[in-house]
């Protein structure tokens, strides 16, 4: 089906020449076109140009008048945990009372709380809850999303989560990337026997996940109180034997070697980085070939009232940066990428163009998708959203709670 969108006040995020990852000063380059049109054809972006030269509407099956609104590429959220059971607002109150994330985890809350609830939930219940959250993020502008497991913490429940993620992938037009995160925490029955739990991940979980082809990537929470650098090495090596490239939760709670593990094993991304050091930046700068993408999760820092990742320093050192939501029930119960972009500007001192690139093309790169997602380019998947008329791209992070997104399209089809 061919669709013409005309009278676009601002067509944003244009890439004339493919560039699958932006780094350093490139991240401030965000190309736009005023008074534009855009053609979507068979789920992809076909063409665009200035309104004086727009195609004859009679040739189109559908014509949409943007009414002077802006058109942006959909957000690409490369780090979420949106398959979970119930909620954890009780821990929210504990945080207000002064307990830290680590203290709540030590008391059996946090990830283990979600694991207990997930164990009791059926696949159907998990699917229905996740689809409500998915619709929420779609209507807020997200068009590609990574969903991690990690609330199972035993083989059966990890597979249950990943099967739910597979069903989501099969039944929704949003692009879904599944990641296996059995090493999110130590399962309750293995507390005090962490090495045995790592054995379970390596010898049973990973082969089972690979046999059913349930994940594209493997992740490890390499941080204080979770998995050591050496355990992370072992898990990533095991994943690589089954074709699962690494992703890392790292340097959130302490300087625990997460970036070192990511670089050593050529992980696609290393996420969180609230405790990132200058040595970590040097390790990432020394990489050759395909880079590990530093990924900031500003919503986590906001919700937990903890330091933000040093996004400004990362970019100023010539590195790429992605931004993701970390949507999960404990530390970031929000998948609002527009708000994440605002936080990146306000708290991490990114320019609006840098933050938007971090949340689109670089977010796509952090999922291995930037050849088809994250920008306005001929041939790319037609995942876009139309806003109310806005004066510039800077208005997106500036109006940090304004619901400016008016219409959403995934694969060229409008979402209702």
N, C-alpha and C positions, 0 to 999 in steps of 0.2 A: 504493500500500500504506500502511495506517495502522498506526502503532506507538505504543504508550504506554510511556513510561519512568516508573516509579513509584519511590517511596521514595528520592527524590533528597535527600541531606543538605544540599546547597547548590547552587542553580541560580544560575549566575554570568554576569555580562555582559549583564544584561537592559536592553533599551531599550524603554520603553513608547511614547515619542514619537521618531520618526526624527530622528537627528542625525548626518549623514554625516561629520562631522569634529569632533574635540574639540581645543580649544586652551587654553593657559594653565591656569587654575584648574579648568576643566571636566575636565581629564585625571585629576584625583583622584577624580572621581565614577565609581564602579563599583558598579552596583546588583546586589543578590543577593536570593535568597528561600530561606529554610530550609524543610526538610520539604516538598518540592515534587514535582509531576509535570509531564511535558512530552509533548505529542503531536506526532508527525511524520506528515505526510500528503502523499503524492505528491511526496516529495523536499523538502518545505518544513516549516518550523515552523508548526504549525496553532494550538496553544493551550498554555497552561501555567497552573498555579495551585497552591494549597496542598493537601496530601494529604487533609485532611478533606473536600475537595470534588472528589476526582478522579473521572474518568469511569468508567462501568461497564465493566469489562474485556471483557465479552462482545461489546461493540460493536467491539472492536479486533481486527485480524488478528494482531497480535503484541503481547505484553506482556513488557517487560523490567524486572526488578527491579534498580535501581541499588545496592541494599544499603547505602544511606547514603553512597554516594560522591557526589562533586561532578560537575556537568555544566557544561562551559565551551564557548563558541564556539571553533571551530578557529582556530589561528593563521593569519594572512595575511602571507606572506613576500614582500615587494615588491621584493626585490633578490637574485637568484641567477644563477649561471653554471653550472648543474649538467649541461649538455651539454658534455662534454669527453672526451678520450681519455687513458687511463692515469692516472698520478699524478706528483707532483713531490716525493717525499720527500727526494730529493737536495738540493733547495734548502732544505728544512727543516733539514738538517744544516749547509748553508752559513750559514743564519741563526744557528744555535747558535754557529758559529765566528766570528760577528761581522759578516758582510756584511749590508748594508741591502737593502731591497726595491729601491731605485733602483740600487744597485751590481750586484745580480743581473740586473736588466733590462739594464743597460749591457753586461754580458758575454754577452748573447744568451739569457739565461734568462727566467724569468717568462712573460709572455704569449706571446712568440715561441716559447718551448719548447712550450707547449701548441698553438700554431698548427702547428708542424712535425708534432706527433703527430696532430692532427686531420686534417691533409692526407692522411696515410697510412691513416686509418681509413675504413671504409665507413659508409654511412648505417645499415645494420643493426647494425654494431658499436657505433656511437654511441648508437643507440636502446636497445639491450640494456643498455649500461652506465648510461645515464641512467635507465632504468626501475628499476634496482636502487636507485639513489640516491633516486628518487622514492618508492618503497615505504618506504624508511627514513624520509623526512621525514613521510610520511602517518601512519605508525605512531607517530611522535613528536608528532602533533597538528596538523600543517599541513594546511589545507584549501583554500588558494588560494596560488598561487605565480607570480611573474614569472620568466621564464627569458630571459636575454639571449644573443644571439649574441656575436661578438667574438673567437673563436679561429680564425676563417677568414682574415681580413685580405687576402682577394682575393675577387673577385665569386663565383666558383664555390664556394669553400668557405664563404663567408658564407651563400649560398643553401642549401648542404647542411645547415648547422646549423639554419637556420630551417625547413627541411622536416622535420628530425627533431623540432623543437619542435612543429610542426603535427601530426605523427603522434602525439606524446605527448598533445597536446590532444584528439585524436580518439579515443584508446584508453584513457583513464583518467578516472575520475569527479572527480579533483581539478580545480579551476578553474585553467587555465593562461593566462597573459598573455604573449605573445611580444613581445620588444623587439629592434630592430635596433641593434647596437653595432659597426658596422664601424670606428668611430673609437675603438677600444680601445687600439690601438698602431699604429705604422706597419709595414705588411707588410715582411717581410725584404727582398724584392726592391726596395723603395722606400727603404731606409735611405739617408739623405743627400739624398733627393728628396721631402721631406715634403709640399711644396706639390703635387707631382704625385699623391701618394697622396690628398690631400684632393680633387683634381680627380676621381680615380677614384670616390671615395665619392659625390660630388655628381652627376657626369655618368653614372655607370654603375650603381653599387650601389643607390642609392636608387630610381631608376626601375625596376630589376629587382625589387627587394623589393616595391615598390608594385604592379607588374604582376601578381605572383602573390598579392598580398594576404597576405603572410607575417608582417607585424608590425603591432602597434597603436601602438607608440611608437618613437622614435629617441633614442639615448643617445650621449653624447660624454664621453670621459675628458679633461676640461679641467683639467690639472694640470702641474706641473713635470716636464719630460722627456717629455710626451705631446703634448697638443694645446693651442695657445694660445687665449686668449680670442677673438681675431679669427677663427681657424680654426673655433672652436666656433660663433660667430655664423653663419658661412657655411654650416656643415653644418645647423644648426637651421633656417635660412631655407629651405634646399633641402628638408629634410624636411617643413616646413610646407606647401610647395607641393603635396606629395603627400598631405596630410592626416595626417601623422605628428607627433603632439605630442611635445615634448621631455621628456627626463629627463636629468639630469646627474650624472656622477661628478665631484665637486668638492671642493676644499680638503682633500684627503687628505694630500698630501705637502708642500704649501706654499700660501701665499695667492696663488692663481693666477687669480682672477676667476671661479671656477665659480658662485658664488652670483649674481654680477652677471649672468652669462649666463642663468642660470635665471630670474631676475626679468625681465630684458629681454624674453625670449621666452616668458614665461608657462609655463615648464616645470611639469609635474605634480609632480615632486619633484627635490630636489637631495640627493645621497646621499654619505656618508662624513663630511665636515665635521670631521675631526680637527684641521685647521688653521683652523677657523672664527674670524673676527675680530668685534669689536664692530660694525664697519662692515657686515659681512654680516648681523648680526642687525637692524641698523637698516634695511637694504634690504628684508628680509623683512617687517618690521613696517610698512613704508610701502606695501606692496602693497594694492591694492583689488580687490574682486571675488573670483574664484577664486584661492585661495592656492597658492603653491608649498610643498610639504610638506617640511620638513627631515627627513631620514631618517638615523638613526645605525646603524652596523654594528659593534656592540661586539665581535663575534667576531673581526673583523679586528684591532682594537686589541689584543685579548688574544693572538692568535696571532703577530702581528708585534712585540709588546712596544713599542707606540707609544702616544702619548696618545689618550685617548678623546674623542669628540665632546662638546661642552659641553651635554649634555642638560638638566641642571638649569637652566642659564642660559637655554636656549631656552624652556623651559616658563615660567620665572619672568618672561620678557618677553612672555608672553601669546600665544606662538606654538604651533602644533601640532607634534607630534613623532611620527614613526613609527620602528619598530625592525624591522630585517630581518637576515637571516643572512649575506648575501654568499657563500653556499656556492660555492666554487670550488677548483681544485686547488692554488693557490699560496699565497694569503694567508688563506684560511678554509676548510679542508677539512671543514666541518661545517654541516649544515642544522638543527641542534637549536635550535629557537626557544625552548624552555623555558630552555635555558642562556643564550641571548641576553637573555631577560627577567631572569635572575639577574644577569648582568653589568651590565645597565642599572641595577639597584638598587645593586649593590655598588660599581661603578666610576663610574657617572654620577650617583649619588645620587637616583635616581628612587624614589618610593614604589611599592610593589607594584601598587597600582591604576593608577598612571600608566604603569608599564611594561606591564601587561597591556593597557591601552587602546592603547598605542603599537604593540603586537604584534598587535592584532586589528582594531578599527574603523578606526584611523588607518592601519594597514598596508593594509587594504582600500581606503581612500581614496587611498592612494598608487598604487593600480592602477586607480582609477576604478570600484571595485566596492562601495563602502560602502552602496549602496542595497539590496544583497541579501546581503552577507557581513559577518562580523566582530562579530556580536552575536546575542543571543537576542531576537528580535522576531518577532511574528506575520507570516507572509508571507516571511520570509527563507529562504534556502537552508539546509537542515538539515545543516550541517556542524558536528559537535560531537564532543567526546570525554568519556568518563566516567572519573573517577579512583577510586583507592581512597578510603575515607573520610579526609577531611582536616579540621583544625580551622577553617581560614579560607583566604581567597584568598592571604594572605601566605605560606602554606606552600609555594606553587608556586615562588617564587624562593628562599625560605629553604632548601628541600631541593634544592639545586642539581644534584645528580647522582642523586637518587632516582627510579627509574622508576615514577612514580605513575599514569601513564596506563594504564588497564585495557582500555578498548574505544573504538574509533574508528568514526564514522559519516560518510560522505560522501553528500550528496543523500539522506539518510535510510536508506542501506543500510550495514550493518556491514561493515567491511573485515577480511579474514582474512589 
